[in-house]
Amino acid sequence: MAGTSLRTVRHYHDIGLLEAPARGTNGYKQYGVRHLVRLLRIRRLTELGFSLAQIATMTASDDDTATLLRSVDAQLADSIGRLQQARVELAQLLVSPDTDPSTPAGLVTVADEASTDADSAFLVVIAQVVSAPVLDAYVSMLRAKRDDPLLREFESLRADVDEATLDDLAARLLAHRHELYVAYPALRDLTSESPVGPVRCAQAISAAVAELYNPAQFEVLRRCTRLQEATSHATPETSPTLPGEPLSLSAENQSARG
């Protein structure tokens, strides 16, 4: 009648949530109306979101019950909020079915704009380590610069290009980077207000660049950084991130490729 399995009832006995009944002369447990009412109350409370531990501590005190009710209500409100957000994100994925479902929340609508798998993976990394203002600036830049010829040239760079090509592209990327300083000031310091701290942020991004981009692209970034240091004395790890040209590499991290 209570819709509860025998195994569950035994568990309730074991944890002290349900009083064990007396046994009859035949040796069987004699459950009565009082046990049924208790089981029905437990089921109702669990449906409302109460844990068994919370139910076990509930007393007849109105104050205690009201406190638990408010606590569970807050937990349910939080769960509902997460479910509603999940539905919003699923709706975005349905609009862009080719998007990787693991794409961080809030980036689904821009993930398709990443031109390469490396750029898409890099987007996932920085979403975890940079501050909201930096990420917003990066996403805005990604939208605005997705068809930029210079960045498309960087993305298509082969691993076996000659030295002159590397130097030329590094110099042009540096000029492009200075333009981005003006358009997207938040990208001047990628590590600013990072939720994981500036050191871990710089390390994570540099490691991602080293792994996701080919040796020629990595070398262009290294040369671009050296040019920037020589001309403006910029702090390497605070240089801006570009779509397709993810991070200027500090001397500490330039050894990531050996």
C-alpha positions in Angstrom: 0.0 0.0 0.0 2.9 2.4 0.7 4.6 1.5 -2.6 7.8 0.6 -0.7 9.9 -2.5 -1.3 10.8 -4.9 1.5 14.5 -4.1 0.9 13.8 -0.4 1.4 11.8 -1.1 4.5 14.7 -3.1 5.9 17.0 -0.2 5.2 14.8 2.2 7.0 14.9 -0.1 10.0 18.7 -0.3 9.8 19.1 3.5 9.9 16.5 4.0 12.5 14.1 5.8 10.2 11.3 3.3 10.8 10.6 1.5 14.1 10.9 -2.2 13.8 7.5 -3.9 14.6 7.0 -6.6 17.1 6.8 -10.2 15.9 3.7 -12.3 16.2 3.5 -15.8 17.6 4.2 -17.1 14.1 7.6 -15.2 14.1 6.5 -12.8 11.4 6.8 -9.0 11.8 3.4 -7.4 12.5 3.2 -4.1 10.6 0.3 -1.8 11.6 -1.3 1.4 10.6 1.3 3.4 12.5 4.0 1.9 10.3 2.0 2.5 7.1 1.5 6.2 8.0 5.3 6.6 8.7 6.2 5.0 5.4 3.7 7.2 3.5 5.2 10.3 5.2 8.8 9.2 4.3 7.8 8.7 0.7 6.1 12.1 0.6 9.1 13.8 2.1 11.6 12.1 -0.3 9.4 13.2 -3.2 9.7 16.8 -1.9 13.4 16.5 -2.0 14.3 15.7 1.6 17.2 13.3 2.2 16.8 10.4 4.5 19.2 12.0 6.9 17.0 15.1 7.0 13.9 13.1 7.6 15.5 11.3 10.5 16.3 14.6 12.2 12.8 16.0 11.8 10.9 16.5 15.0 7.4 17.7 15.9 8.8 21.2 16.3 7.2 23.6 13.8 10.4 25.7 13.8 12.6 22.7 12.9 10.2 21.6 10.1 9.9 25.1 8.7 13.7 25.4 8.6 14.1 22.1 6.7 11.3 23.1 4.3 13.0 26.4 3.5 16.3 24.5 3.0 14.8 22.0 0.6 12.9 24.7 -1.2 16.2 26.5 -1.9 17.8 23.3 -3.1 14.9 22.6 -5.4 15.0 26.2 -6.8 18.7 25.7 -7.5 18.0 22.4 -9.2 15.2 23.9 -11.3 17.5 26.7 -12.3 20.2 24.3 -13.5 17.6 22.2 -15.4 16.2 25.3 -17.1 19.8 26.4 -18.1 20.4 22.9 -19.4 17.3 23.2 -21.6 18.5 26.5 -23.0 21.9 25.0 -23.8 20.2 21.9 -25.4 18.1 24.3 -27.5 21.3 26.0 -28.7 22.9 22.6 -29.6 19.8 21.6 -31.5 20.2 24.8 -33.6 23.9 23.9 -34.1 23.8 20.1 -34.2 27.5 19.9 -35.4 28.7 21.6 -32.2 30.5 19.4 -29.7 28.1 18.9 -26.8 31.0 19.3 -24.4 31.4 22.9 -25.4 31.2 25.1 -22.3 28.0 26.8 -21.4 27.5 30.2 -23.1 29.9 29.3 -25.9 27.6 27.0 -28.0 26.5 29.8 -30.2 30.1 30.8 -31.1 31.7 27.4 -31.1 30.8 26.9 -34.8 32.7 30.1 -35.6 36.0 28.6 -34.6 37.6 27.8 -37.9 39.6 24.8 -36.9 39.4 21.9 -34.4 42.5 23.5 -32.7 40.7 26.8 -32.3 37.6 25.1 -30.9 39.6 23.1 -28.4 41.5 26.2 -27.4 38.2 28.0 -26.8 37.2 25.2 -24.4 40.5 25.6 -22.5 40.4 29.4 -22.1 36.7 29.3 -21.0 38.0 27.5 -17.8 40.8 29.8 -16.9 40.2 33.4 -17.9 37.9 35.9 -16.4 34.4 36.7 -17.8 35.5 40.1 -19.2 38.5 38.5 -21.0 36.3 35.6 -22.3 33.7 38.1 -23.5 36.3 40.1 -25.4 37.8 36.9 -26.9 34.3 35.8 -28.1 33.6 39.2 -29.6 36.9 39.2 -31.4 36.3 35.7 -32.7 33.0 36.8 -34.2 34.5 39.9 -35.8 37.7 38.3 -37.1 36.6 34.9 -38.2 37.2 35.8 -41.9 40.3 37.8 -41.3 42.8 36.8 -44.2 45.8 37.1 -42.0 44.5 34.8 -39.4 43.3 32.3 -42.0 46.8 32.4 -43.4 48.1 31.5 -39.9 45.6 28.6 -39.6 46.6 27.2 -42.9 50.4 27.4 -42.2 52.2 24.2 -43.0 54.7 22.7 -40.7 57.5 22.8 -43.3 57.5 26.6 -44.3 60.8 28.5 -44.7 62.4 31.0 -42.3 61.4 34.0 -44.4 57.7 33.0 -44.2 57.9 32.6 -40.5 59.5 36.0 -40.0 57.1 37.8 -42.3 54.0 36.3 -40.7 55.3 37.0 -37.2 55.8 40.7 -38.1 52.4 41.0 -39.6 50.7 39.3 -36.7 52.4 41.7 -34.3 51.0 44.7 -36.2 47.6 43.0 -36.1 47.9 42.4 -32.4 48.5 46.1 -31.7 45.2 46.9 -33.5 43.5 44.4 -31.2 44.8 46.1 -28.1 42.8 49.2 -29.1 39.6 47.3 -30.2 39.6 44.8 -27.3 41.4 46.3 -24.2 40.5 43.4 -22.0 42.9 41.2 -24.1 45.9 43.2 -23.0 46.1 41.0 -19.9 44.7 37.5 -20.4 45.4 36.6 -16.8 43.6 39.5 -15.3 41.2 38.4 -12.5 41.6 34.8 -13.6 39.6 32.4 -11.4 42.6 30.1 -11.2 45.2 32.7 -10.7 47.5 34.4 -13.2 50.3 31.8 -13.1 48.1 28.8 -13.6 46.1 30.7 -16.3 49.2 31.5 -18.3 50.5 27.9 -17.9 47.3 26.4 -19.0 47.0 28.6 -22.1 50.6 28.1 -23.1 50.3 24.3 -22.7 47.2 24.3 -24.9 49.0 26.3 -27.6 52.0 23.9 -27.5 49.8 20.9 -27.9 47.1 22.1 -30.3 49.1 24.0 -32.9 51.7 22.7 -35.4 55.4 23.5 -35.0 55.4 26.3 -37.6 52.4 28.0 -36.0 54.1 27.7 -32.6 57.3 29.2 -34.0 55.5 32.1 -35.5 53.9 32.8 -32.1 57.4 32.6 -30.4 58.9 35.0 -32.9 55.9 37.4 -32.6 56.4 37.4 -28.8 60.1 38.2 -29.2 59.4 41.1 -31.6 56.8 42.4 -29.1 59.2 42.3 -26.2 61.9 44.0 -28.2 59.6 46.8 -29.4 57.4 47.5 -26.5 58.8 45.6 -23.4 55.4 43.9 -23.0 55.0 41.3 -20.4 54.7 38.1 -22.5 52.1 36.2 -20.6 49.7 39.2 -20.7 49.7 39.6 -24.5 46.4 39.2 -26.2 44.8 36.1 -27.6 43.9 36.0 -31.2 41.6 33.6 -33.0 44.0 31.2 -34.8 46.9 32.9 -33.0 46.1 32.0 -29.4 48.8 33.3 -27.2 52.1 35.0 -27.3 54.4 32.7 -25.5 56.6 33.7 -22.5 60.2 32.6 -22.4 59.2 30.3 -19.6 56.8 28.4 -21.8 58.7 28.5 -25.1 60.4 25.3 -24.1 57.1 23.4 -24.1 58.0 22.0 -27.5 61.5 21.2 -26.4 
